[in-house]
Amino acid sequence: MTQAPTKLLDLSRCADEPIRTPGSIQPHGFMLTLSPELGVLQASANLAHWTGVPLEAAIGQPLAQSVGEAAAARIAAELGAGALPSRPTYIGTVTTGNGGHFDVLAHAWDGLVILEFEGVDRAEAADFRHLYPLIGDFLLNVNRSAAIPALSELAARRMRDVTGYGRVMVYQFDPDGHGRVLAESKEEGYESYLGQYFPASDVPAQARALYTLSPIRVIQDANYVPATLVPELNPATGARNDLSFAALRSVSPVHLQYMRNMGTLASMSVSIIVKGKLWGLISCHNAAPCPVSVEKRTACEQLGQILALCIESREDATELQFRLDVRRIMVEMLGRLTKGADFLDNMSAVFPELLRFARAGGVAIVVDDRVLAYGDTPDEPEIRALAGWLSLHGHTEIFHTDHLKDVYPAGAGLIRNASGLLALPISRIHQHYLLWFRPEVVQTIEWAGNPHAKDAAPGSPAQLTPRLSFQSWRETIHGRSLPWHSAEIELTVEFRTALLGIALERAEQMAELAEELGRANKELEAFSYSVSHDLRAPLRHIVGFSDLLIESAGAEDPQQRQRFLKNIKESARLAGKLVDDLLSFSQMGRAALRPARVDMNELVAGCIDKLGMEMHGRNVEWHIEPLPVVEADPTFLHLAVFNLLSNAVKFTGQRDPAVITISSEDGHGETVFHIADNGAGFNMDYVHKLFGVFQRLHRMEDFQGTGIGLANVRRIIERHNGRTWAHSVQGEGATFSFSLPKHPSP
């Protein structure tokens, strides 16, 4: 294909380009937008090239006019099978009236049905069996790789095997948007970028936002000539079409020039989304144009999602261990700080622990006219001046920086041992501070090209991309310390609270929190096991039944195919439910409680309304006694009660009628609630496992579930300083009880 004519590009505005509404597509396929009646509203300008049908004969006409009667009927049947998602879905392979074969992707967005046709050499449906060896092998080896770079390198190799690209990189974005290459798999002859940084301007903020929404993007040939949409404006909105999710979406001319400067004519990017945020990208490059079929793209997208889950699991484990270690040091210090009457003497006795607590090189305490310092710190007059500056500028809360010289005028003279500062005010009235200092850490960063020389030189043609060179460029950074970890900041706030009202009881509370984190660590181990084991089972079912479905493509038994599809759908639903429950459980321990007055009658009624679909076609008798008003977090309490009522409905599924009773009683200093049913019950020998995470006392074949619901109930009630317990006679029903204090602790 001939290269597009060079256009003058305004380099200063490349980050503001309309990348979601380019008005055109890549020409390795064609696009149609349809009305709800499947009339063609818009078509890409290359329609005639692919189908032989001129634009004027297609726009405003039924779909069959553009693609032929047989293809239109096939597409109409698929579109009528259910609501279209917002992301492109493969709906089959069709043959148009002129004999061309196309994989068809469809999605509903921007008020239209958007169809994308990618030319293929086969008349048969896409073969998704590429998914099995890729995901199966990755899952098999994932637990052997504890470190994220090793996991990333494994993913890069597998993705290069599937796509045939010459180089695959996995890189992570830092808080400033710069991307560091963690892993790489490449052929001979391709330059290595392993360990190098790409500036944030290479992937501007709006592009990162789009990568977060749309997890995969392919460019088959960087020299392509875009095919415009005709008419230019979306008939439903009167504006340019939003092609955020379209697989054929055209990309920025600046980015295409960027690729050519890099010696790359084909690329694919797969987003790594961790906890809803763009953690990084799997970036695939090829020196020559290279198509990637829909089935291979699907396999790569699935691998990216599994890699993201693995990264999240390992990061959570590392974060939890770090917090546990820091909290242990804090508990140790608080215990020792209660032994003497003199505050400064107590503090000076724990100086070594204070250094370990903040991973600092020096620590100082400023109280009135006294300054005590330990380790490598600035001189006493410099410490006093710094405390005065903190007070003058209103730093009455935690203050931290890893580049003090940029915010404190005299900081340039403190670079050697105080490039970083963590300041803790220990009085609400006086200029009393606990100060931690971190020394300068001279960093040498290897960039894939000079990030400070991205503008074209004077006199250069304006059409050149901001990225002219990718040769390794080293930058040495002075005046910075190691950054302060978010956990260190959060735990310093807790430490301040303890210091302002220090007592032995507070130290005991810290010890309890450390114990809680120990339990959370065990929960995280169970989380990792569930990701590698429980999640693997439904994925294997999906792959296995997909293979059976493909093998039965020529069979004439529709009931068998429906059964395969039902099994695939059920396995996908189970996997999604497991991930949702895991995320819910992990968030439960972090969110702050917001207590309010809660009418339990209204709360129970709302939960029963939500259970309407689960009770459809069943005879369920509800016996609800008048319930009191309590003081609790409405959202969390609603989740706990809903889980208990949902369990009661589920485990009475074989009873007619199902009888569920909700009652309360006034206890000593607490209100007790009971939810009783006449369902399957459970063996009291195992009651100690009942509220544990990932524990199930019944077979999955009898009662489905992930084993997280009751663990959530216990965590919620315990966070309200309440209790949970249960009693049952197997085969005769169960009673679940919980208590809430009448006067919650502040």
N, C-alpha and C positions, 0 to 999 in steps of 0.2 A: 504494500500500500504506500502511496506517495506521502511524503511528509507535509504537514499543514504549512501554509505560508506563514512566515515569521510575523508576529504582531508586536507592536510596542507595548511593553508591560510597565505599569506604574508599580515599581518595587516597594514603594513606601506604603502601599495599600494592599499588599498581598495577603495580610492577615484578615482583611475585611471583605475578601471576595465572596460572592454569593454561592458558596460551594453546595448548598442544599437546593438551590434553584438555578442550575446552570443553563436550563433551556435546551439541553441536548443530551445525547447518549453516546456511548462508545459503539462503533459500527459493526462489531462482530455479532450483532443481532439486531432485531428491530423491536419497537415498542408500539403498543396500541393502548389508548385509554378508552374505557367503555362506560356507557350509561347503565343504570340498573336493568334496562331492557336489553342490554348487550348490543347496543348500537355504537358504532365507532365514533368517538368525539374528537380524538386526536390520533395522529400517526407520525412516526419518525420519518424524516425525509428520505431514508434509504429503503422504504417499503418496497418500491418497484424493483430495486436491486435484488431483494430476497424472494419476492413473491411474483414479480411481473405485473402487479396491480398498481396503476398510477394512484397518486394521492387523491386526486379529484374524484376518482371512482370509489374510494374507500371511505372518506370522511362523510359522516352523516348517513351511512348505509349500514345494514346489518353486518355482523361479524363475518358471516359466510362470504360476503362479497370480497373480503380481504384474504381469507385463508382457505376458502372452500367449504362446501357443505359438511363433509365428513369431519374435518378438523373442528369446525364451529360446533357441531353437535357434541363432539367429545369434550370440548372445553365447557360448553353450556352444562353438560351433565356434571362435570367436576365442580363448577361454580355453584350449582344448585344443591350440592351435597351438604353444605353447611356454611356458616358465616366465615368469611375470609379474615385471616389475621392481618396485622399491620406490617408484618415482615414477609418478604417473598417466600412462597411455598411452592415446591415442585408439584405440579398437578398432572404431569404426564408428558409423553412425547407424541407429537402429531406430525402428519404429512400434509402439506398445504396443496392447493390446487395445481401448482406447477411441479409437484413431486419433491419439493424440498422437505427435509426432516428437521424438526426443531424440538428442543427441550423447552417446556413452557413453565414459567414462574408467574405466580399471581399474588397480588396483595391489594388490600383496600386501604387507600390513604388519600388525604387531601380531597375527599368527596367523590372519588372515582374508583373504579376497578382498573388496576394497572396490570397489563399483561406484557411480559417480556419473553421474546422468542430468541433462543440462542441456537444458531445453526450447528447441527451434528451430522455425522456420516452414517448414522444407524437409524432404522425405523423402530427398533425395539426401545422399551423403557430403560431409563438409567439403572445401572447395576450398583446397588448400594452395599454390595458385599465387601467393598473396600473398607467399610466401617469396622468390620469384625477384626481383621488382623491388626489394624492400627490401634483400636481401643483395647482389644484383648491383650496385645503385647505390652501396651503402655501400662495397663492396670497390673499386669503380671510383674512388671519391673519397678513399679512406682514405690513400693515399700522398701526396696533395696537402696533407694536414693534418699537420704535424709536431708541433704542440703538443696536449697532452691536452685543454685546454678547447675547441679547435677541433674535435677528434674528437667530443667530448661534445656539442657544439652540433649537429653533423651528425646524431648518433644521436638527439638529442631531436627534431629536425625530422622525421626519417624515422618515428619512433615515433608522433608526433602525426598524421602523414599516415595511418598505418595504423589507429590506434585511434579517431580523431575526438575525442580528449580536448581540453579547452580549454587545459590547461597541462601541459607535460612538463619536469621538471627533472632534471638529473644532479648529484648531490652526492657528495662524498668525505668519509669519516670521518677525523678526526684521531686521534692516539693516545689521547686522552681520550674518544673516542666522539662528539664534536660533529661535526655535518655541515655542510660549507660548499658552497653552491650554485655549481658551476663553470659550468654552462650552462643555458639555458632557452629554450623555444619556447612561445609562448602566443598566444591570441586577444586581440583588443581587449576590454577590460573586466575582464580577469583581472589581479590585482595581481602585480607582479614581485617575486621574491625573489632575483634574481641577485646574487651576491656576499655574501649574508647567511648567517649561521650559525643552525643549529637545535641547541638544547642536547641533550646526550647523553640526558637523561631523556625526550626525545620518542620516541626509539627505544631502550628499555632494553636492557641486556646480553642478557637472554634472548630478546628479539625479534631482536637482531642475530645471535644464535646460530642462530635458526630461519631467518632469511634466508640464512644460510650453507648450511644443509641444503637448503632448499626455495627454488629460484631465482625463483619468481614467485608473486604473491598478488594476487587481484582482489576488490574489493568493489563490487558493482553498485549498491547503494542503501544509504546509511548509515542510512536509517530502517527497515531491514528488521526483521521479527519473526523471531527464530531458530526453526528447526524442530528439536526435540529428537530424539535417537536413542532408540528404544524396542526392547528394554529398555535401561535406562541403562548397564548394565555389559556389557562385552565378554565373551561366553560363553567365549572362549578363555583370557582372563587373569583374569577376575573383577574387573577395574578398568575405569575409563572408557577409551574408545577413544582411542588415540594417533592424532590426525588431522594429524600434522605435515605430511604431503605432500598431503593432500586439497585439491582445488581449491575445494570448497564449504565448507571449514572456517570455522566462525563465528569472529569476532574479538572482542577485548576490548570491553566496553561503554564503557570509558574512551576507547579509540581512536575509536569511533564518535562519541562526544560531541566529541572532538578535531576530527574531520573536520567536524562540523556547525558548530563554532565557527569553523572556517577557511573556511566557506562552500563546502565540498566535499561532494557527495553521492555521488560515485563516485570510486574510485581504483584504480590498479594500480601495483605495485612490482615491478621486475625487479632482481635482485641482480647486482652486478658483483664477481665472484670473481677475485682475482688471487693466484696462488700459494697457492691453498687458503684464503685469508682474505678476509673481506668488506671490499673496498676502498671500496665505496659503493653507491648505489642509483640506478636510474632511476625517478623517482617521477612518476606521471601523475595529474592531478586533473581533475575535471569538476564544474561547478556543479549539474548535474542528473543523475539516475540514468542510467547508461550501460552496457549490456552489451558484453562483448568476447568474440567467438566463439573457439572452440578453435583455429581455424586462424590467427587474428590473434595470439592469445597465443603460439602456437608460433613465429610469425615474430618477435615481439618478444623472446622468450627467446633465439632464435638470434642476433639482433642484439646482445643483451646479452653473449653469450658471445664474439662476435667483437670487440666493443668492449673486453672484458676482455683478450683476447689482444694487441690493439693497445696498450693502456695498459701491459701488462707489458713489451712490447717497447721502448716509449719510455722507461719508467722504468729498465729495465735499461741502455739505452744511456746515459741521463743519469748513472746511478750509476757505470757503468764509466768514463765520461769524467772524472767528478769524482775517482774513486779514482786514475785514471791521472795526473791533474794534481797531486794531493797527493803521490803517490808520487815523481813526478819532482822535486818540491821537496825531498823527504826524501833522495833519492839525491844531489842536488846538495849538500845540507848535509853528508851523511856523507862525501862525497869531500873537502870542505874541512876537516872536523874532524880528519882524519888528518895534516894538514900541519904542525902545531905540537905542541910538547911540553906546553904549559900548557893545561889543560882549559878554564879560565875565559876565557883569551884566545881560544881556539878558538871557544868558544860566543858570545862577544861579537862575533866577526867575522861570525857568521851571524844576527845579530839580525833584519835585514830579512827573511831567508828564514823565520825562526821565526814572524814575524808572518803572512807569507803562508801558511805551512803550516797554521796554525790559524785563519786569518781573524780574528785578534785585533787589539785596539787597543793592547795593551801586553803586554810579556813581562818576566819577572824570573827571575834565578837566585839561589838561596840556597844557599851552600856555607860551612859553618862560620860564621865571623864576617863573611863578605863577602856583600854584596848588590849585584848588578848589574841595572839596570833599563833598559828601552828603550821608547820610545813613551809612551802615556798610561797611567800606572800609579798605584796608591796610593803614599803616602809610604813611606820605608824602614821606620820603626817599625811602620806598619800591615802591611807585607809580612812583617816578622819575626813579628808577632803572629799573622798568618794561618798562617805555616809552623808555629809552635808549636801552634796549634789542630789543624792537620792531623795532626801527629805525636801529639799527646795523644789524639786520637780514633781512632788506629789506621789512618789512611788511608795504608797502605803500598803500595797499588796505585793505579791511575789513579782520580782523583776528578774528577767534573765536575757542574756544575749551571748552569742558566740563571736561577736566582733565589737567589743567595747569601744575601740577607738573611733568607730563610726557614729557613736551616739553620745559619747562623753568626751568633752574637749581635751581633757588631760589624759585620755586613754592611750594616746600614742606613746607616752612614756612608760606605759605599763604592759606593753605587748609581751615581753618575755614570759612573765609569770601570771599575767591577768588579761589575756586576750578574751577570755570568757568569764562572765560573772553571773552568779545566782545569788540574789539578795532576798533575805527573809526578814521582814519587820517583826520584831518580837515584842512590840508594845504598840498599843493604839494611841498613846499620848506622847511618848518620848521618842527621841531619835536613837532607838535601840535596834541594832541590826545583827543578824547572823549572815556572814558573807562567805561564799565559796568562790575560789579562783581556779580557773583552768589555764594552763600555759598555752602559748602559741604552738600550733601544729602546722608546720609548713607542708602544704599539699601541692603535689604535681599532678595535674589532670591532663590526660592525653585526649585531645579533641580530634574528631574526624574532620579536620579543617579548622581554620582560625575563626572562632565565633565572633571576634571583634572586627573582622574585615569582611563583612558580608555584603556591603554595598559595592556597587561597581566603581571602578576607579574613574577619575575625571577623564572625560573624552571617550569612555567605553560606550559601546552601543547600549541603549536603554533596554533592549530586549533580553539582555543576559539576566539569568536568574541570580538572586542574592547568593547562591551557593555555586562558586566557580571552581572550587578545589576541595578534594576530600583527602588530601595528603595529611598524614598525622602531624598535629601541631600541639606542642606541650605548653602549658601555662602553669606558672608557679604562683600560688596564692599565699600571701603573708597576712599576719594580723588576725587570724581566726583560730579559735580553739575547736575541739570536738563539740558538736552541737549538743544541747541538753535534751535528753530523752523526755518524751511526753509523760512517761510514768514518773520520772524524777520530779517534774514540775508538780504533777498531781499529788504525789506523796509528800512533797515539801509543804504543800498547802495543809495536808493532814497533820504534818509534824508541827506546823505553826499553831494549829488549833490545840494540839496537845500541850505545847509549851505555854500557851496563854492560860491554861487552866490545869496545870499538870497535877496528876494524882495517880495513885496506884491503880485505881479502878480503870483509868484511861489506858494504862499499860496493859491491863488484863483484856480490855476491849481490843487493843491492837493484836494481842496474841490470838484472840478468837478470830479476828479477821485473817491472820496468817493461816489459821487452821482451815478457815473457809476456802482460802485460796488453794490449800492442799487438796481439799475435796474437789474444787473446781479443776485442778490438774488431773485428777482421776477421771472427772467427767470429760475433759478434753481428750484423754486417752481413749475413752469410749467413743467420743466423736470421731477420732481418727479411724478407729476400728470400723465404725458404722460407714464412714465414707469409703473405706477400702473393701468392706465385706457386704454390708447391707445394701449399699448403692450398686455394688457390682452385680448382685443377683438380678434386679430388674433390667439392668443394661444387657446382661447376657440373654434374658428372655426376649428383649426387643430385637437383638441381633439374630437370635435363633429363629424366631417366628418371621422376621423379615426375610431370612434365607428361604424358609418354607413357603412364604408368600410368593417370592420370586420364582421358585422352582415350580409352583403350581399355576404359573401365569397362563399356561395353555389348557389347564384342566377345566372341566365343565361343572364343577361342584361349587356353586356360589356359597353354600352354607359353610363349607370348609374354609374358604377365603374369609368369610365374615368372622369365623371363629378365630382365625389367625389375627385379623385386624383387632378383634375384641381383646385378645391377649396382649397385643402390642400396646393398645390404648390403656389397659389396666396396669401394665408394668410401668408405662410412662407416668400414669397418675400416681402410682406408689412412690416412684423415684421423686417426683415433684413434692409429694406430701412429706416425704422424709426430709428433703432439703428445707422445706418451709418450717417443719417442726424443729429441726436443728438450729435454724437461724432464730426462731422464736425463743428457744431455750437459752441460747447464748446471749441474746439481748436482755433476757429477764434479769440477769444479775447486774447489769450495768445501768439501766434506766433509773432515774430518781423517782421516788414515790411522791405523789401529790395528793395528800389526804383531803377528803371532803365528806360531807354528810351523804350517805347513800341509803335510799329507801330500798330495802331488800325485796319488797313485793314487786316494785317496778323492775328491778334488775332481773329477778327470776322470770317475770313475764316476758321481758325482752329476749332472754336466752331461749325460752320455749318457742317464741316466734321464729328465731333463727334456726331452730331444729325442725321446722315445718317439713322440709324436703325429706329429711331422714325418717319422718314418721308417716310419710305418704302411703296410704293403703293399709295402715296398721290400726289396731284398736288399742290406744294408749289412754289409760285413766290417770289423771293427775289429781292428787290430793294435797292441796297446799294450805297449810295453816297460816294465820296472820303472822307476818314476819316483822321484826323491829327495824329501826333505822340504826345504822352503824357508822363509825368514822373509819374510812379506808380510801385507798386509791380506787376510783370507780373503774378505770380501764383494766387494771390488773385483777381486781376482784371479779369483774365481769368475765374475764378469761378463765379464772379458776372455777367459778360456778358453771360456766358453759362446758368446760371439760368434764366436770362431774356429771352434769345432766346428760351430756352426749354419751358418756360411758353407760349411764343407766339405760338410755334408749337403746344403745347397741347391744348390751348384754341381756336385754329382755326381748330380743328379736324373735325368739322361739316361743314366746308366751302370748296367749290370747284369752283374756286381755292382759296387756302389760300394765302393771300398777306401780306408780312411782309416787312416793310420799316425801314432801319437803316440810320440815318442822324446825323449831328452834326452842332453846331453853335458856333460862337466865342462870349463869354460873357465878362463882365467886370471882368478881373482877373481870369477867369475860362473858361473851355471848357465844353460845354453842349452836351450830346448825347441823342438821342431819338430813341426808338424802338416801332414802331407802328404796329398794326395788325388789321385785319377785323374779329376778333373772337367774342367770347361770351360777352366780356366786363364784367362790374360789376356795382353795384349800388353805386353811388358816396356818398350816405348817410353813407356808411361804409368805406370810403376811409381811415379814421383814423386808422382802424384796419389792413389795407392791409400789412404793413411791420412789424407787430407784430409776435412774435414767436408763433407757433402752431395755427395761425389764418387761417381759410379757409372761403372764401366767396361763395363757391359753394358746392353743395352736393358731397360727395365722390363717389356716384353712377354715377354722371355726369363727374367729372374730379378728378382722383385720385391724391393724394399728401399728404405730411405730414405737410404742413404749416410752413416749416422751410426755404425754398429756398429764399423767399423775405426778411426774417429776416436776412439771411446771406448777401444778397445784401446790405441792409442798413448798417449792421455792417462794411462791407468791405469799402464802400464808405465813411462812417463817419470817419473811421480810417485814410482815406486819406484826411480828412478835407473837404470832398465834401458833396453834398446834394442829396436826392432822393425824387421823387414825381411821381404822376400818375394822369391821367385823362381818363375818359371813358364815353361812352354812351352805356348803357346796351343793348346788342343785336347787336351793331354796331362796336364793337372793343374797343381797349384800347391803350393808349400811355404811356409807362414807360420812365421816364427821370432821368438822373443823371448827376452831374457835378463833375469835377476834377479841383483843382486849377492849374493855369499855372506855379506857382512857389511854389512847396510844401515846407512846413516848414521842417527844418532839424530835 
